[in-house]
Amino acid sequence: MSTYRLDVPELYARLDDMRKQADMSWRDLGTHLGVSASLFSRMKAGHRPDADALVTFLEWLNLDVVYVTVPAEPTP
């Protein structure tokens, strides 16, 4: 089991901040990054992006994965 998990709300918030700074709509951002705009709606609801989308987001944000991960809760 992994010791870390993706903090989807944190990643979504960072994408939203950068999107606003770039004066883009979610649709514009999806087109720019080559992902479906509906992915952002799913992320807002807590769904994780696939690995390729995650790497694309991290590159666009110029961000290391450590900033959007949190320790996984241990399973009993």
C-alpha positions in Angstrom: 0.0 0.0 0.0 1.2 3.5 -0.8 2.3 5.8 2.0 1.1 8.9 0.2 -2.0 9.9 -1.7 -2.9 12.6 -4.1 -4.6 15.6 -2.5 -7.1 16.2 -5.2 -8.7 19.4 -3.6 -5.2 20.9 -3.3 -4.4 20.1 -6.9 -7.8 21.5 -8.1 -7.3 24.7 -6.1 -3.8 25.2 -7.6 -5.1 24.6 -11.1 -8.0 27.1 -10.4 -5.6 29.8 -9.1 -3.3 29.4 -12.1 -6.3 29.3 -14.5 -7.6 32.5 -13.1 -4.2 34.2 -13.4 -4.0 33.1 -17.0 -7.6 34.5 -17.5 -8.8 31.2 -18.9 -12.1 29.3 -18.6 -12.0 25.6 -17.6 -12.8 24.8 -21.2 -9.8 26.9 -22.4 -7.5 25.2 -19.9 -8.7 21.8 -21.0 -8.0 22.7 -24.7 -4.6 24.2 -23.8 -3.6 21.1 -21.8 -5.2 18.5 -24.1 -7.6 17.1 -21.5 -11.3 17.0 -21.4 -12.9 20.0 -19.6 -15.2 17.5 -17.8 -12.0 16.2 -16.0 -12.0 19.3 -14.0 -15.6 18.8 -12.9 -14.8 15.3 -11.8 -11.8 16.5 -9.9 -13.9 19.2 -8.2 -16.1 16.2 -7.0 -12.9 14.5 -5.6 -12.1 12.1 -8.5 -8.4 11.7 -9.3 -7.0 12.4 -12.7 -5.2 9.7 -14.6 -1.4 9.6 -14.4 -0.8 11.4 -17.8 -3.2 14.2 -16.8 -1.5 14.5 -13.4 1.9 14.9 -15.0 0.5 17.4 -17.5 -1.0 19.4 -14.6 2.2 19.4 -12.6 4.3 20.5 -15.6 1.9 23.3 -16.4 1.9 24.4 -12.7 5.7 24.0 -12.6 5.1 22.1 -9.4 6.7 19.1 -7.7 4.3 16.3 -6.8 5.2 16.7 -3.1 3.0 19.9 -3.0 -0.1 17.9 -3.9 0.3 14.8 -1.8 -0.4 13.9 1.7 0.4 10.9 3.9 -2.0 8.1 3.4 -4.1 7.1 6.4 -3.0 3.7 7.8 -5.4 0.9 7.3 -6.3 -1.0 10.5 
